[in-house]
Amino acid sequence: MQEWLPAPPKGTPICLGADGSDFDDWTAIRAETLDGLQFTPRYGPDRLPTFWDPKTWPGARTPRDQVQQAADELFRWYKVERFYFDPPRFETDIDALESRHPGHVFEWWTNRPKQMHAALERFSADLDAGRITQDGCPVTAVHMANARRIPRGILYVLDKPSKSQKIDLVMASVLAHEAAADARADGWGEKQQMSVVHFRRGMSSARNRPHLR
């Protein structure tokens, strides 16, 4: 089993993806760095991972205040370029995040078969090509193993094989990768490289890859 690596250091440029649910499925936030490392962030004084099983919280409901707290902390700790959040029942939560972090938080609906199929194809291809690496989060590995391709005509989407076999961290990972890929297409990498060059000019001296089934 791959070791669960520590999260990248403060100030690392990242993109985020989130999949949310109130009662049954989990809510999760996953991150991807500029060079393609995907990781499960941690937050709060106890450094809890950014996934929430509603059954383990009061009232068997997702603690939305914790999701907001975690997201805000990630924006403070990292340089978040783009955050894609699947919005059903979380529209107001997304609005609140966008108001605090304007220009960086976006709705990304996973219930669109054509767009979701394209995102899954890119995610799967980039996993196979080694463009995405993983931090070894064991819960993500379980969710990845649970995920199944379900045909939708000539397309496919992801689903879980049973109600208890969750895949929410996979969905968050796909959205994090989609956010990162779109950000790179908009010049994210070039902007970071320019910042490094400018900084250096101002100085006086000189992973195991999972697979979708």
N, C-alpha and C positions, 0 to 999 in steps of 0.2 A: 504494500500500500504506500502511496506517495505521502511524504511528510507534509503536514499542513504548515505552509510557510508563513512567516510574519508578513503583515501588510506592508506595502511600500511606505517610504518615509514621508513626513510632512512636506507639502509643497509639490508632490508629484502630480503632473497633469493627468487627468482621468476623464472618462465619460461614465455615466451611470445608466442602469436600466432597472425598472421596478415593475413587479407584478403584484397586484393587491387582491385581497378577499376579506370579507367580514367574518364569516362564521366557520366554514369548512376547510377550504383550501388555505394555504399559507400566504403570507405577504413576505416579499423578499426584495432586497436591493443588492445588485451585483455591480462590480466596477471593472473597467478595462483601461489599462494604461496605453500610452501612445505606441509602445512597442508590442502590444498585444497580450500582456499578462492579464488574465482575468482573476479577480479575487473577491472574497467575501469580506467587506469592511467590518470593523468593530467600532463600537461607540459607547459613550457613557463611562462612568467611573469604574464599572465592572468589566469594561471592554467586551460587551456582549456582541455576538455576530448579528448582522443586519438581516435576520429572518425571524418571523414570528408565527408560531403555531397557535392559532386562536384557542385551542383546547387547553393550553397551559397558562392562559391569562384569565383574569376575573370576568365572569359572565360568559366565558368561552367565546370572546370576541377579540378581534385584532385590536391592539392598543394603538389607536391612530396617533395619539400624542407621542408615543415612542417612535413611530415612523417619522413624524415631523421632526422630532428632536434629533434622530439619527441623520436625517437628510441635511438639516442645518449644520450639524457638526461636520459632516463630510465636506460641505461647501467651505467651512472655515479651515479645515485641515488640509484639503487638497485644492488644486486648481481645476475645478470642474468646468469642462468646456461645454458639455451637453448632457442632458438628463432626459431619457425617454421613459414615460410612465403610462402603463395601460390604464385607461381612465374609468371603466365602469364602476360606479358607486364611489369613485375617488375624485370626481370632478372638482369638488370644493377644496379638497386637500391639495390637488394640483394647482388650483388657482392661488391658494395661500402660499405655496412654495414659489410659484412664479412671481408673485408680488414681492417676495423677499429676495429673489434671485432672478431679476428680469433678464430675458434674452437667453436663458440657459435651460429652462424647464419646458418640456413639450409633451403634449398628449400623443400617444402612439397606440392606435387601436389594434389589438391582436385578433379581433374577430373578423378581419377582412381577409378572406382566403387567398386572394391573389398576392397581396402585399406580404402576408404572413408566410406563404409558400416561398416567395423570393428571399425573405429574410432567413428562413430556415436553410434554404439552399446555400446561401452565402456562408452562414454559420458553419454548416457541415463541411463545405469545401475548404474553408479556412482552417478548421480543426484538422482536417486530413493533410493539409499542406504545411502545417506547423506554424501558421501565422498567428494562431491563438495558443497560448499556454495557460496552464491552470495552477492555482496556488495550493492545490491538494485539499481543499475544503471537503471533508468527508460527507457532509449532507448534500452538497452539490453533486458529488459522485453518485450517491444513491438516487437522487432525482434524475440524473442523466441516465442511469441504468433503467429507471422506470419508464422513460419516455418512449412512446410508440408513434410511428407515422400512421396516420389515418387518412385514407383516400378521400378527396373531395373532387369528384370528376377526374380530370387529368392532373389535378393538383393534390397536395396533401397538407395536413396540419398535424400538430402534436396533440396527443391525449395520453391520459394515464390508463393503465390496464385494469385498475380497480380503484374504488373510491379511496382506499387507504394508501395507495401508492402514489405519492405526490410528485409533481414535476415543476413546481412553481419556481425553483431556483434555476431550472433550465430556461424557462420563459424569461426570467429576469436577465439571464446571461445572454440570450438572443437579443434582447432589447439593448443591453449594454454594448454588444458588438455592433448592432445596427447604428446606434448613436455614434460610436467611435468611427465606423466606416464612413458615415455621412460627414462627420466632422473632418476626417482626413481629406475627403473629397472637396471640402470647403477650405482647405489650406491649414488645418490644425497643425500638422507636422511642420510645415514651412514656418508658421508663426513661432513655434517653439524653437526651431533652429535659429531663426533670426534673433530671438531674445538671447540665446546662448552666445551667438557671435557678438552681439552688442555688449554683453556683459564682459566677455573675454577681452574685447578691445579696450574696455575701460580699466582693466587690471594693469598693474605696473610690471608684473612678471608673468613670465610665461603664464525540462519539466514533462511526465506521463501525459498523454493526451486522451481524453474520453472520446467516444464515438456515439452518435445517435443511431439507434437501431432502426 
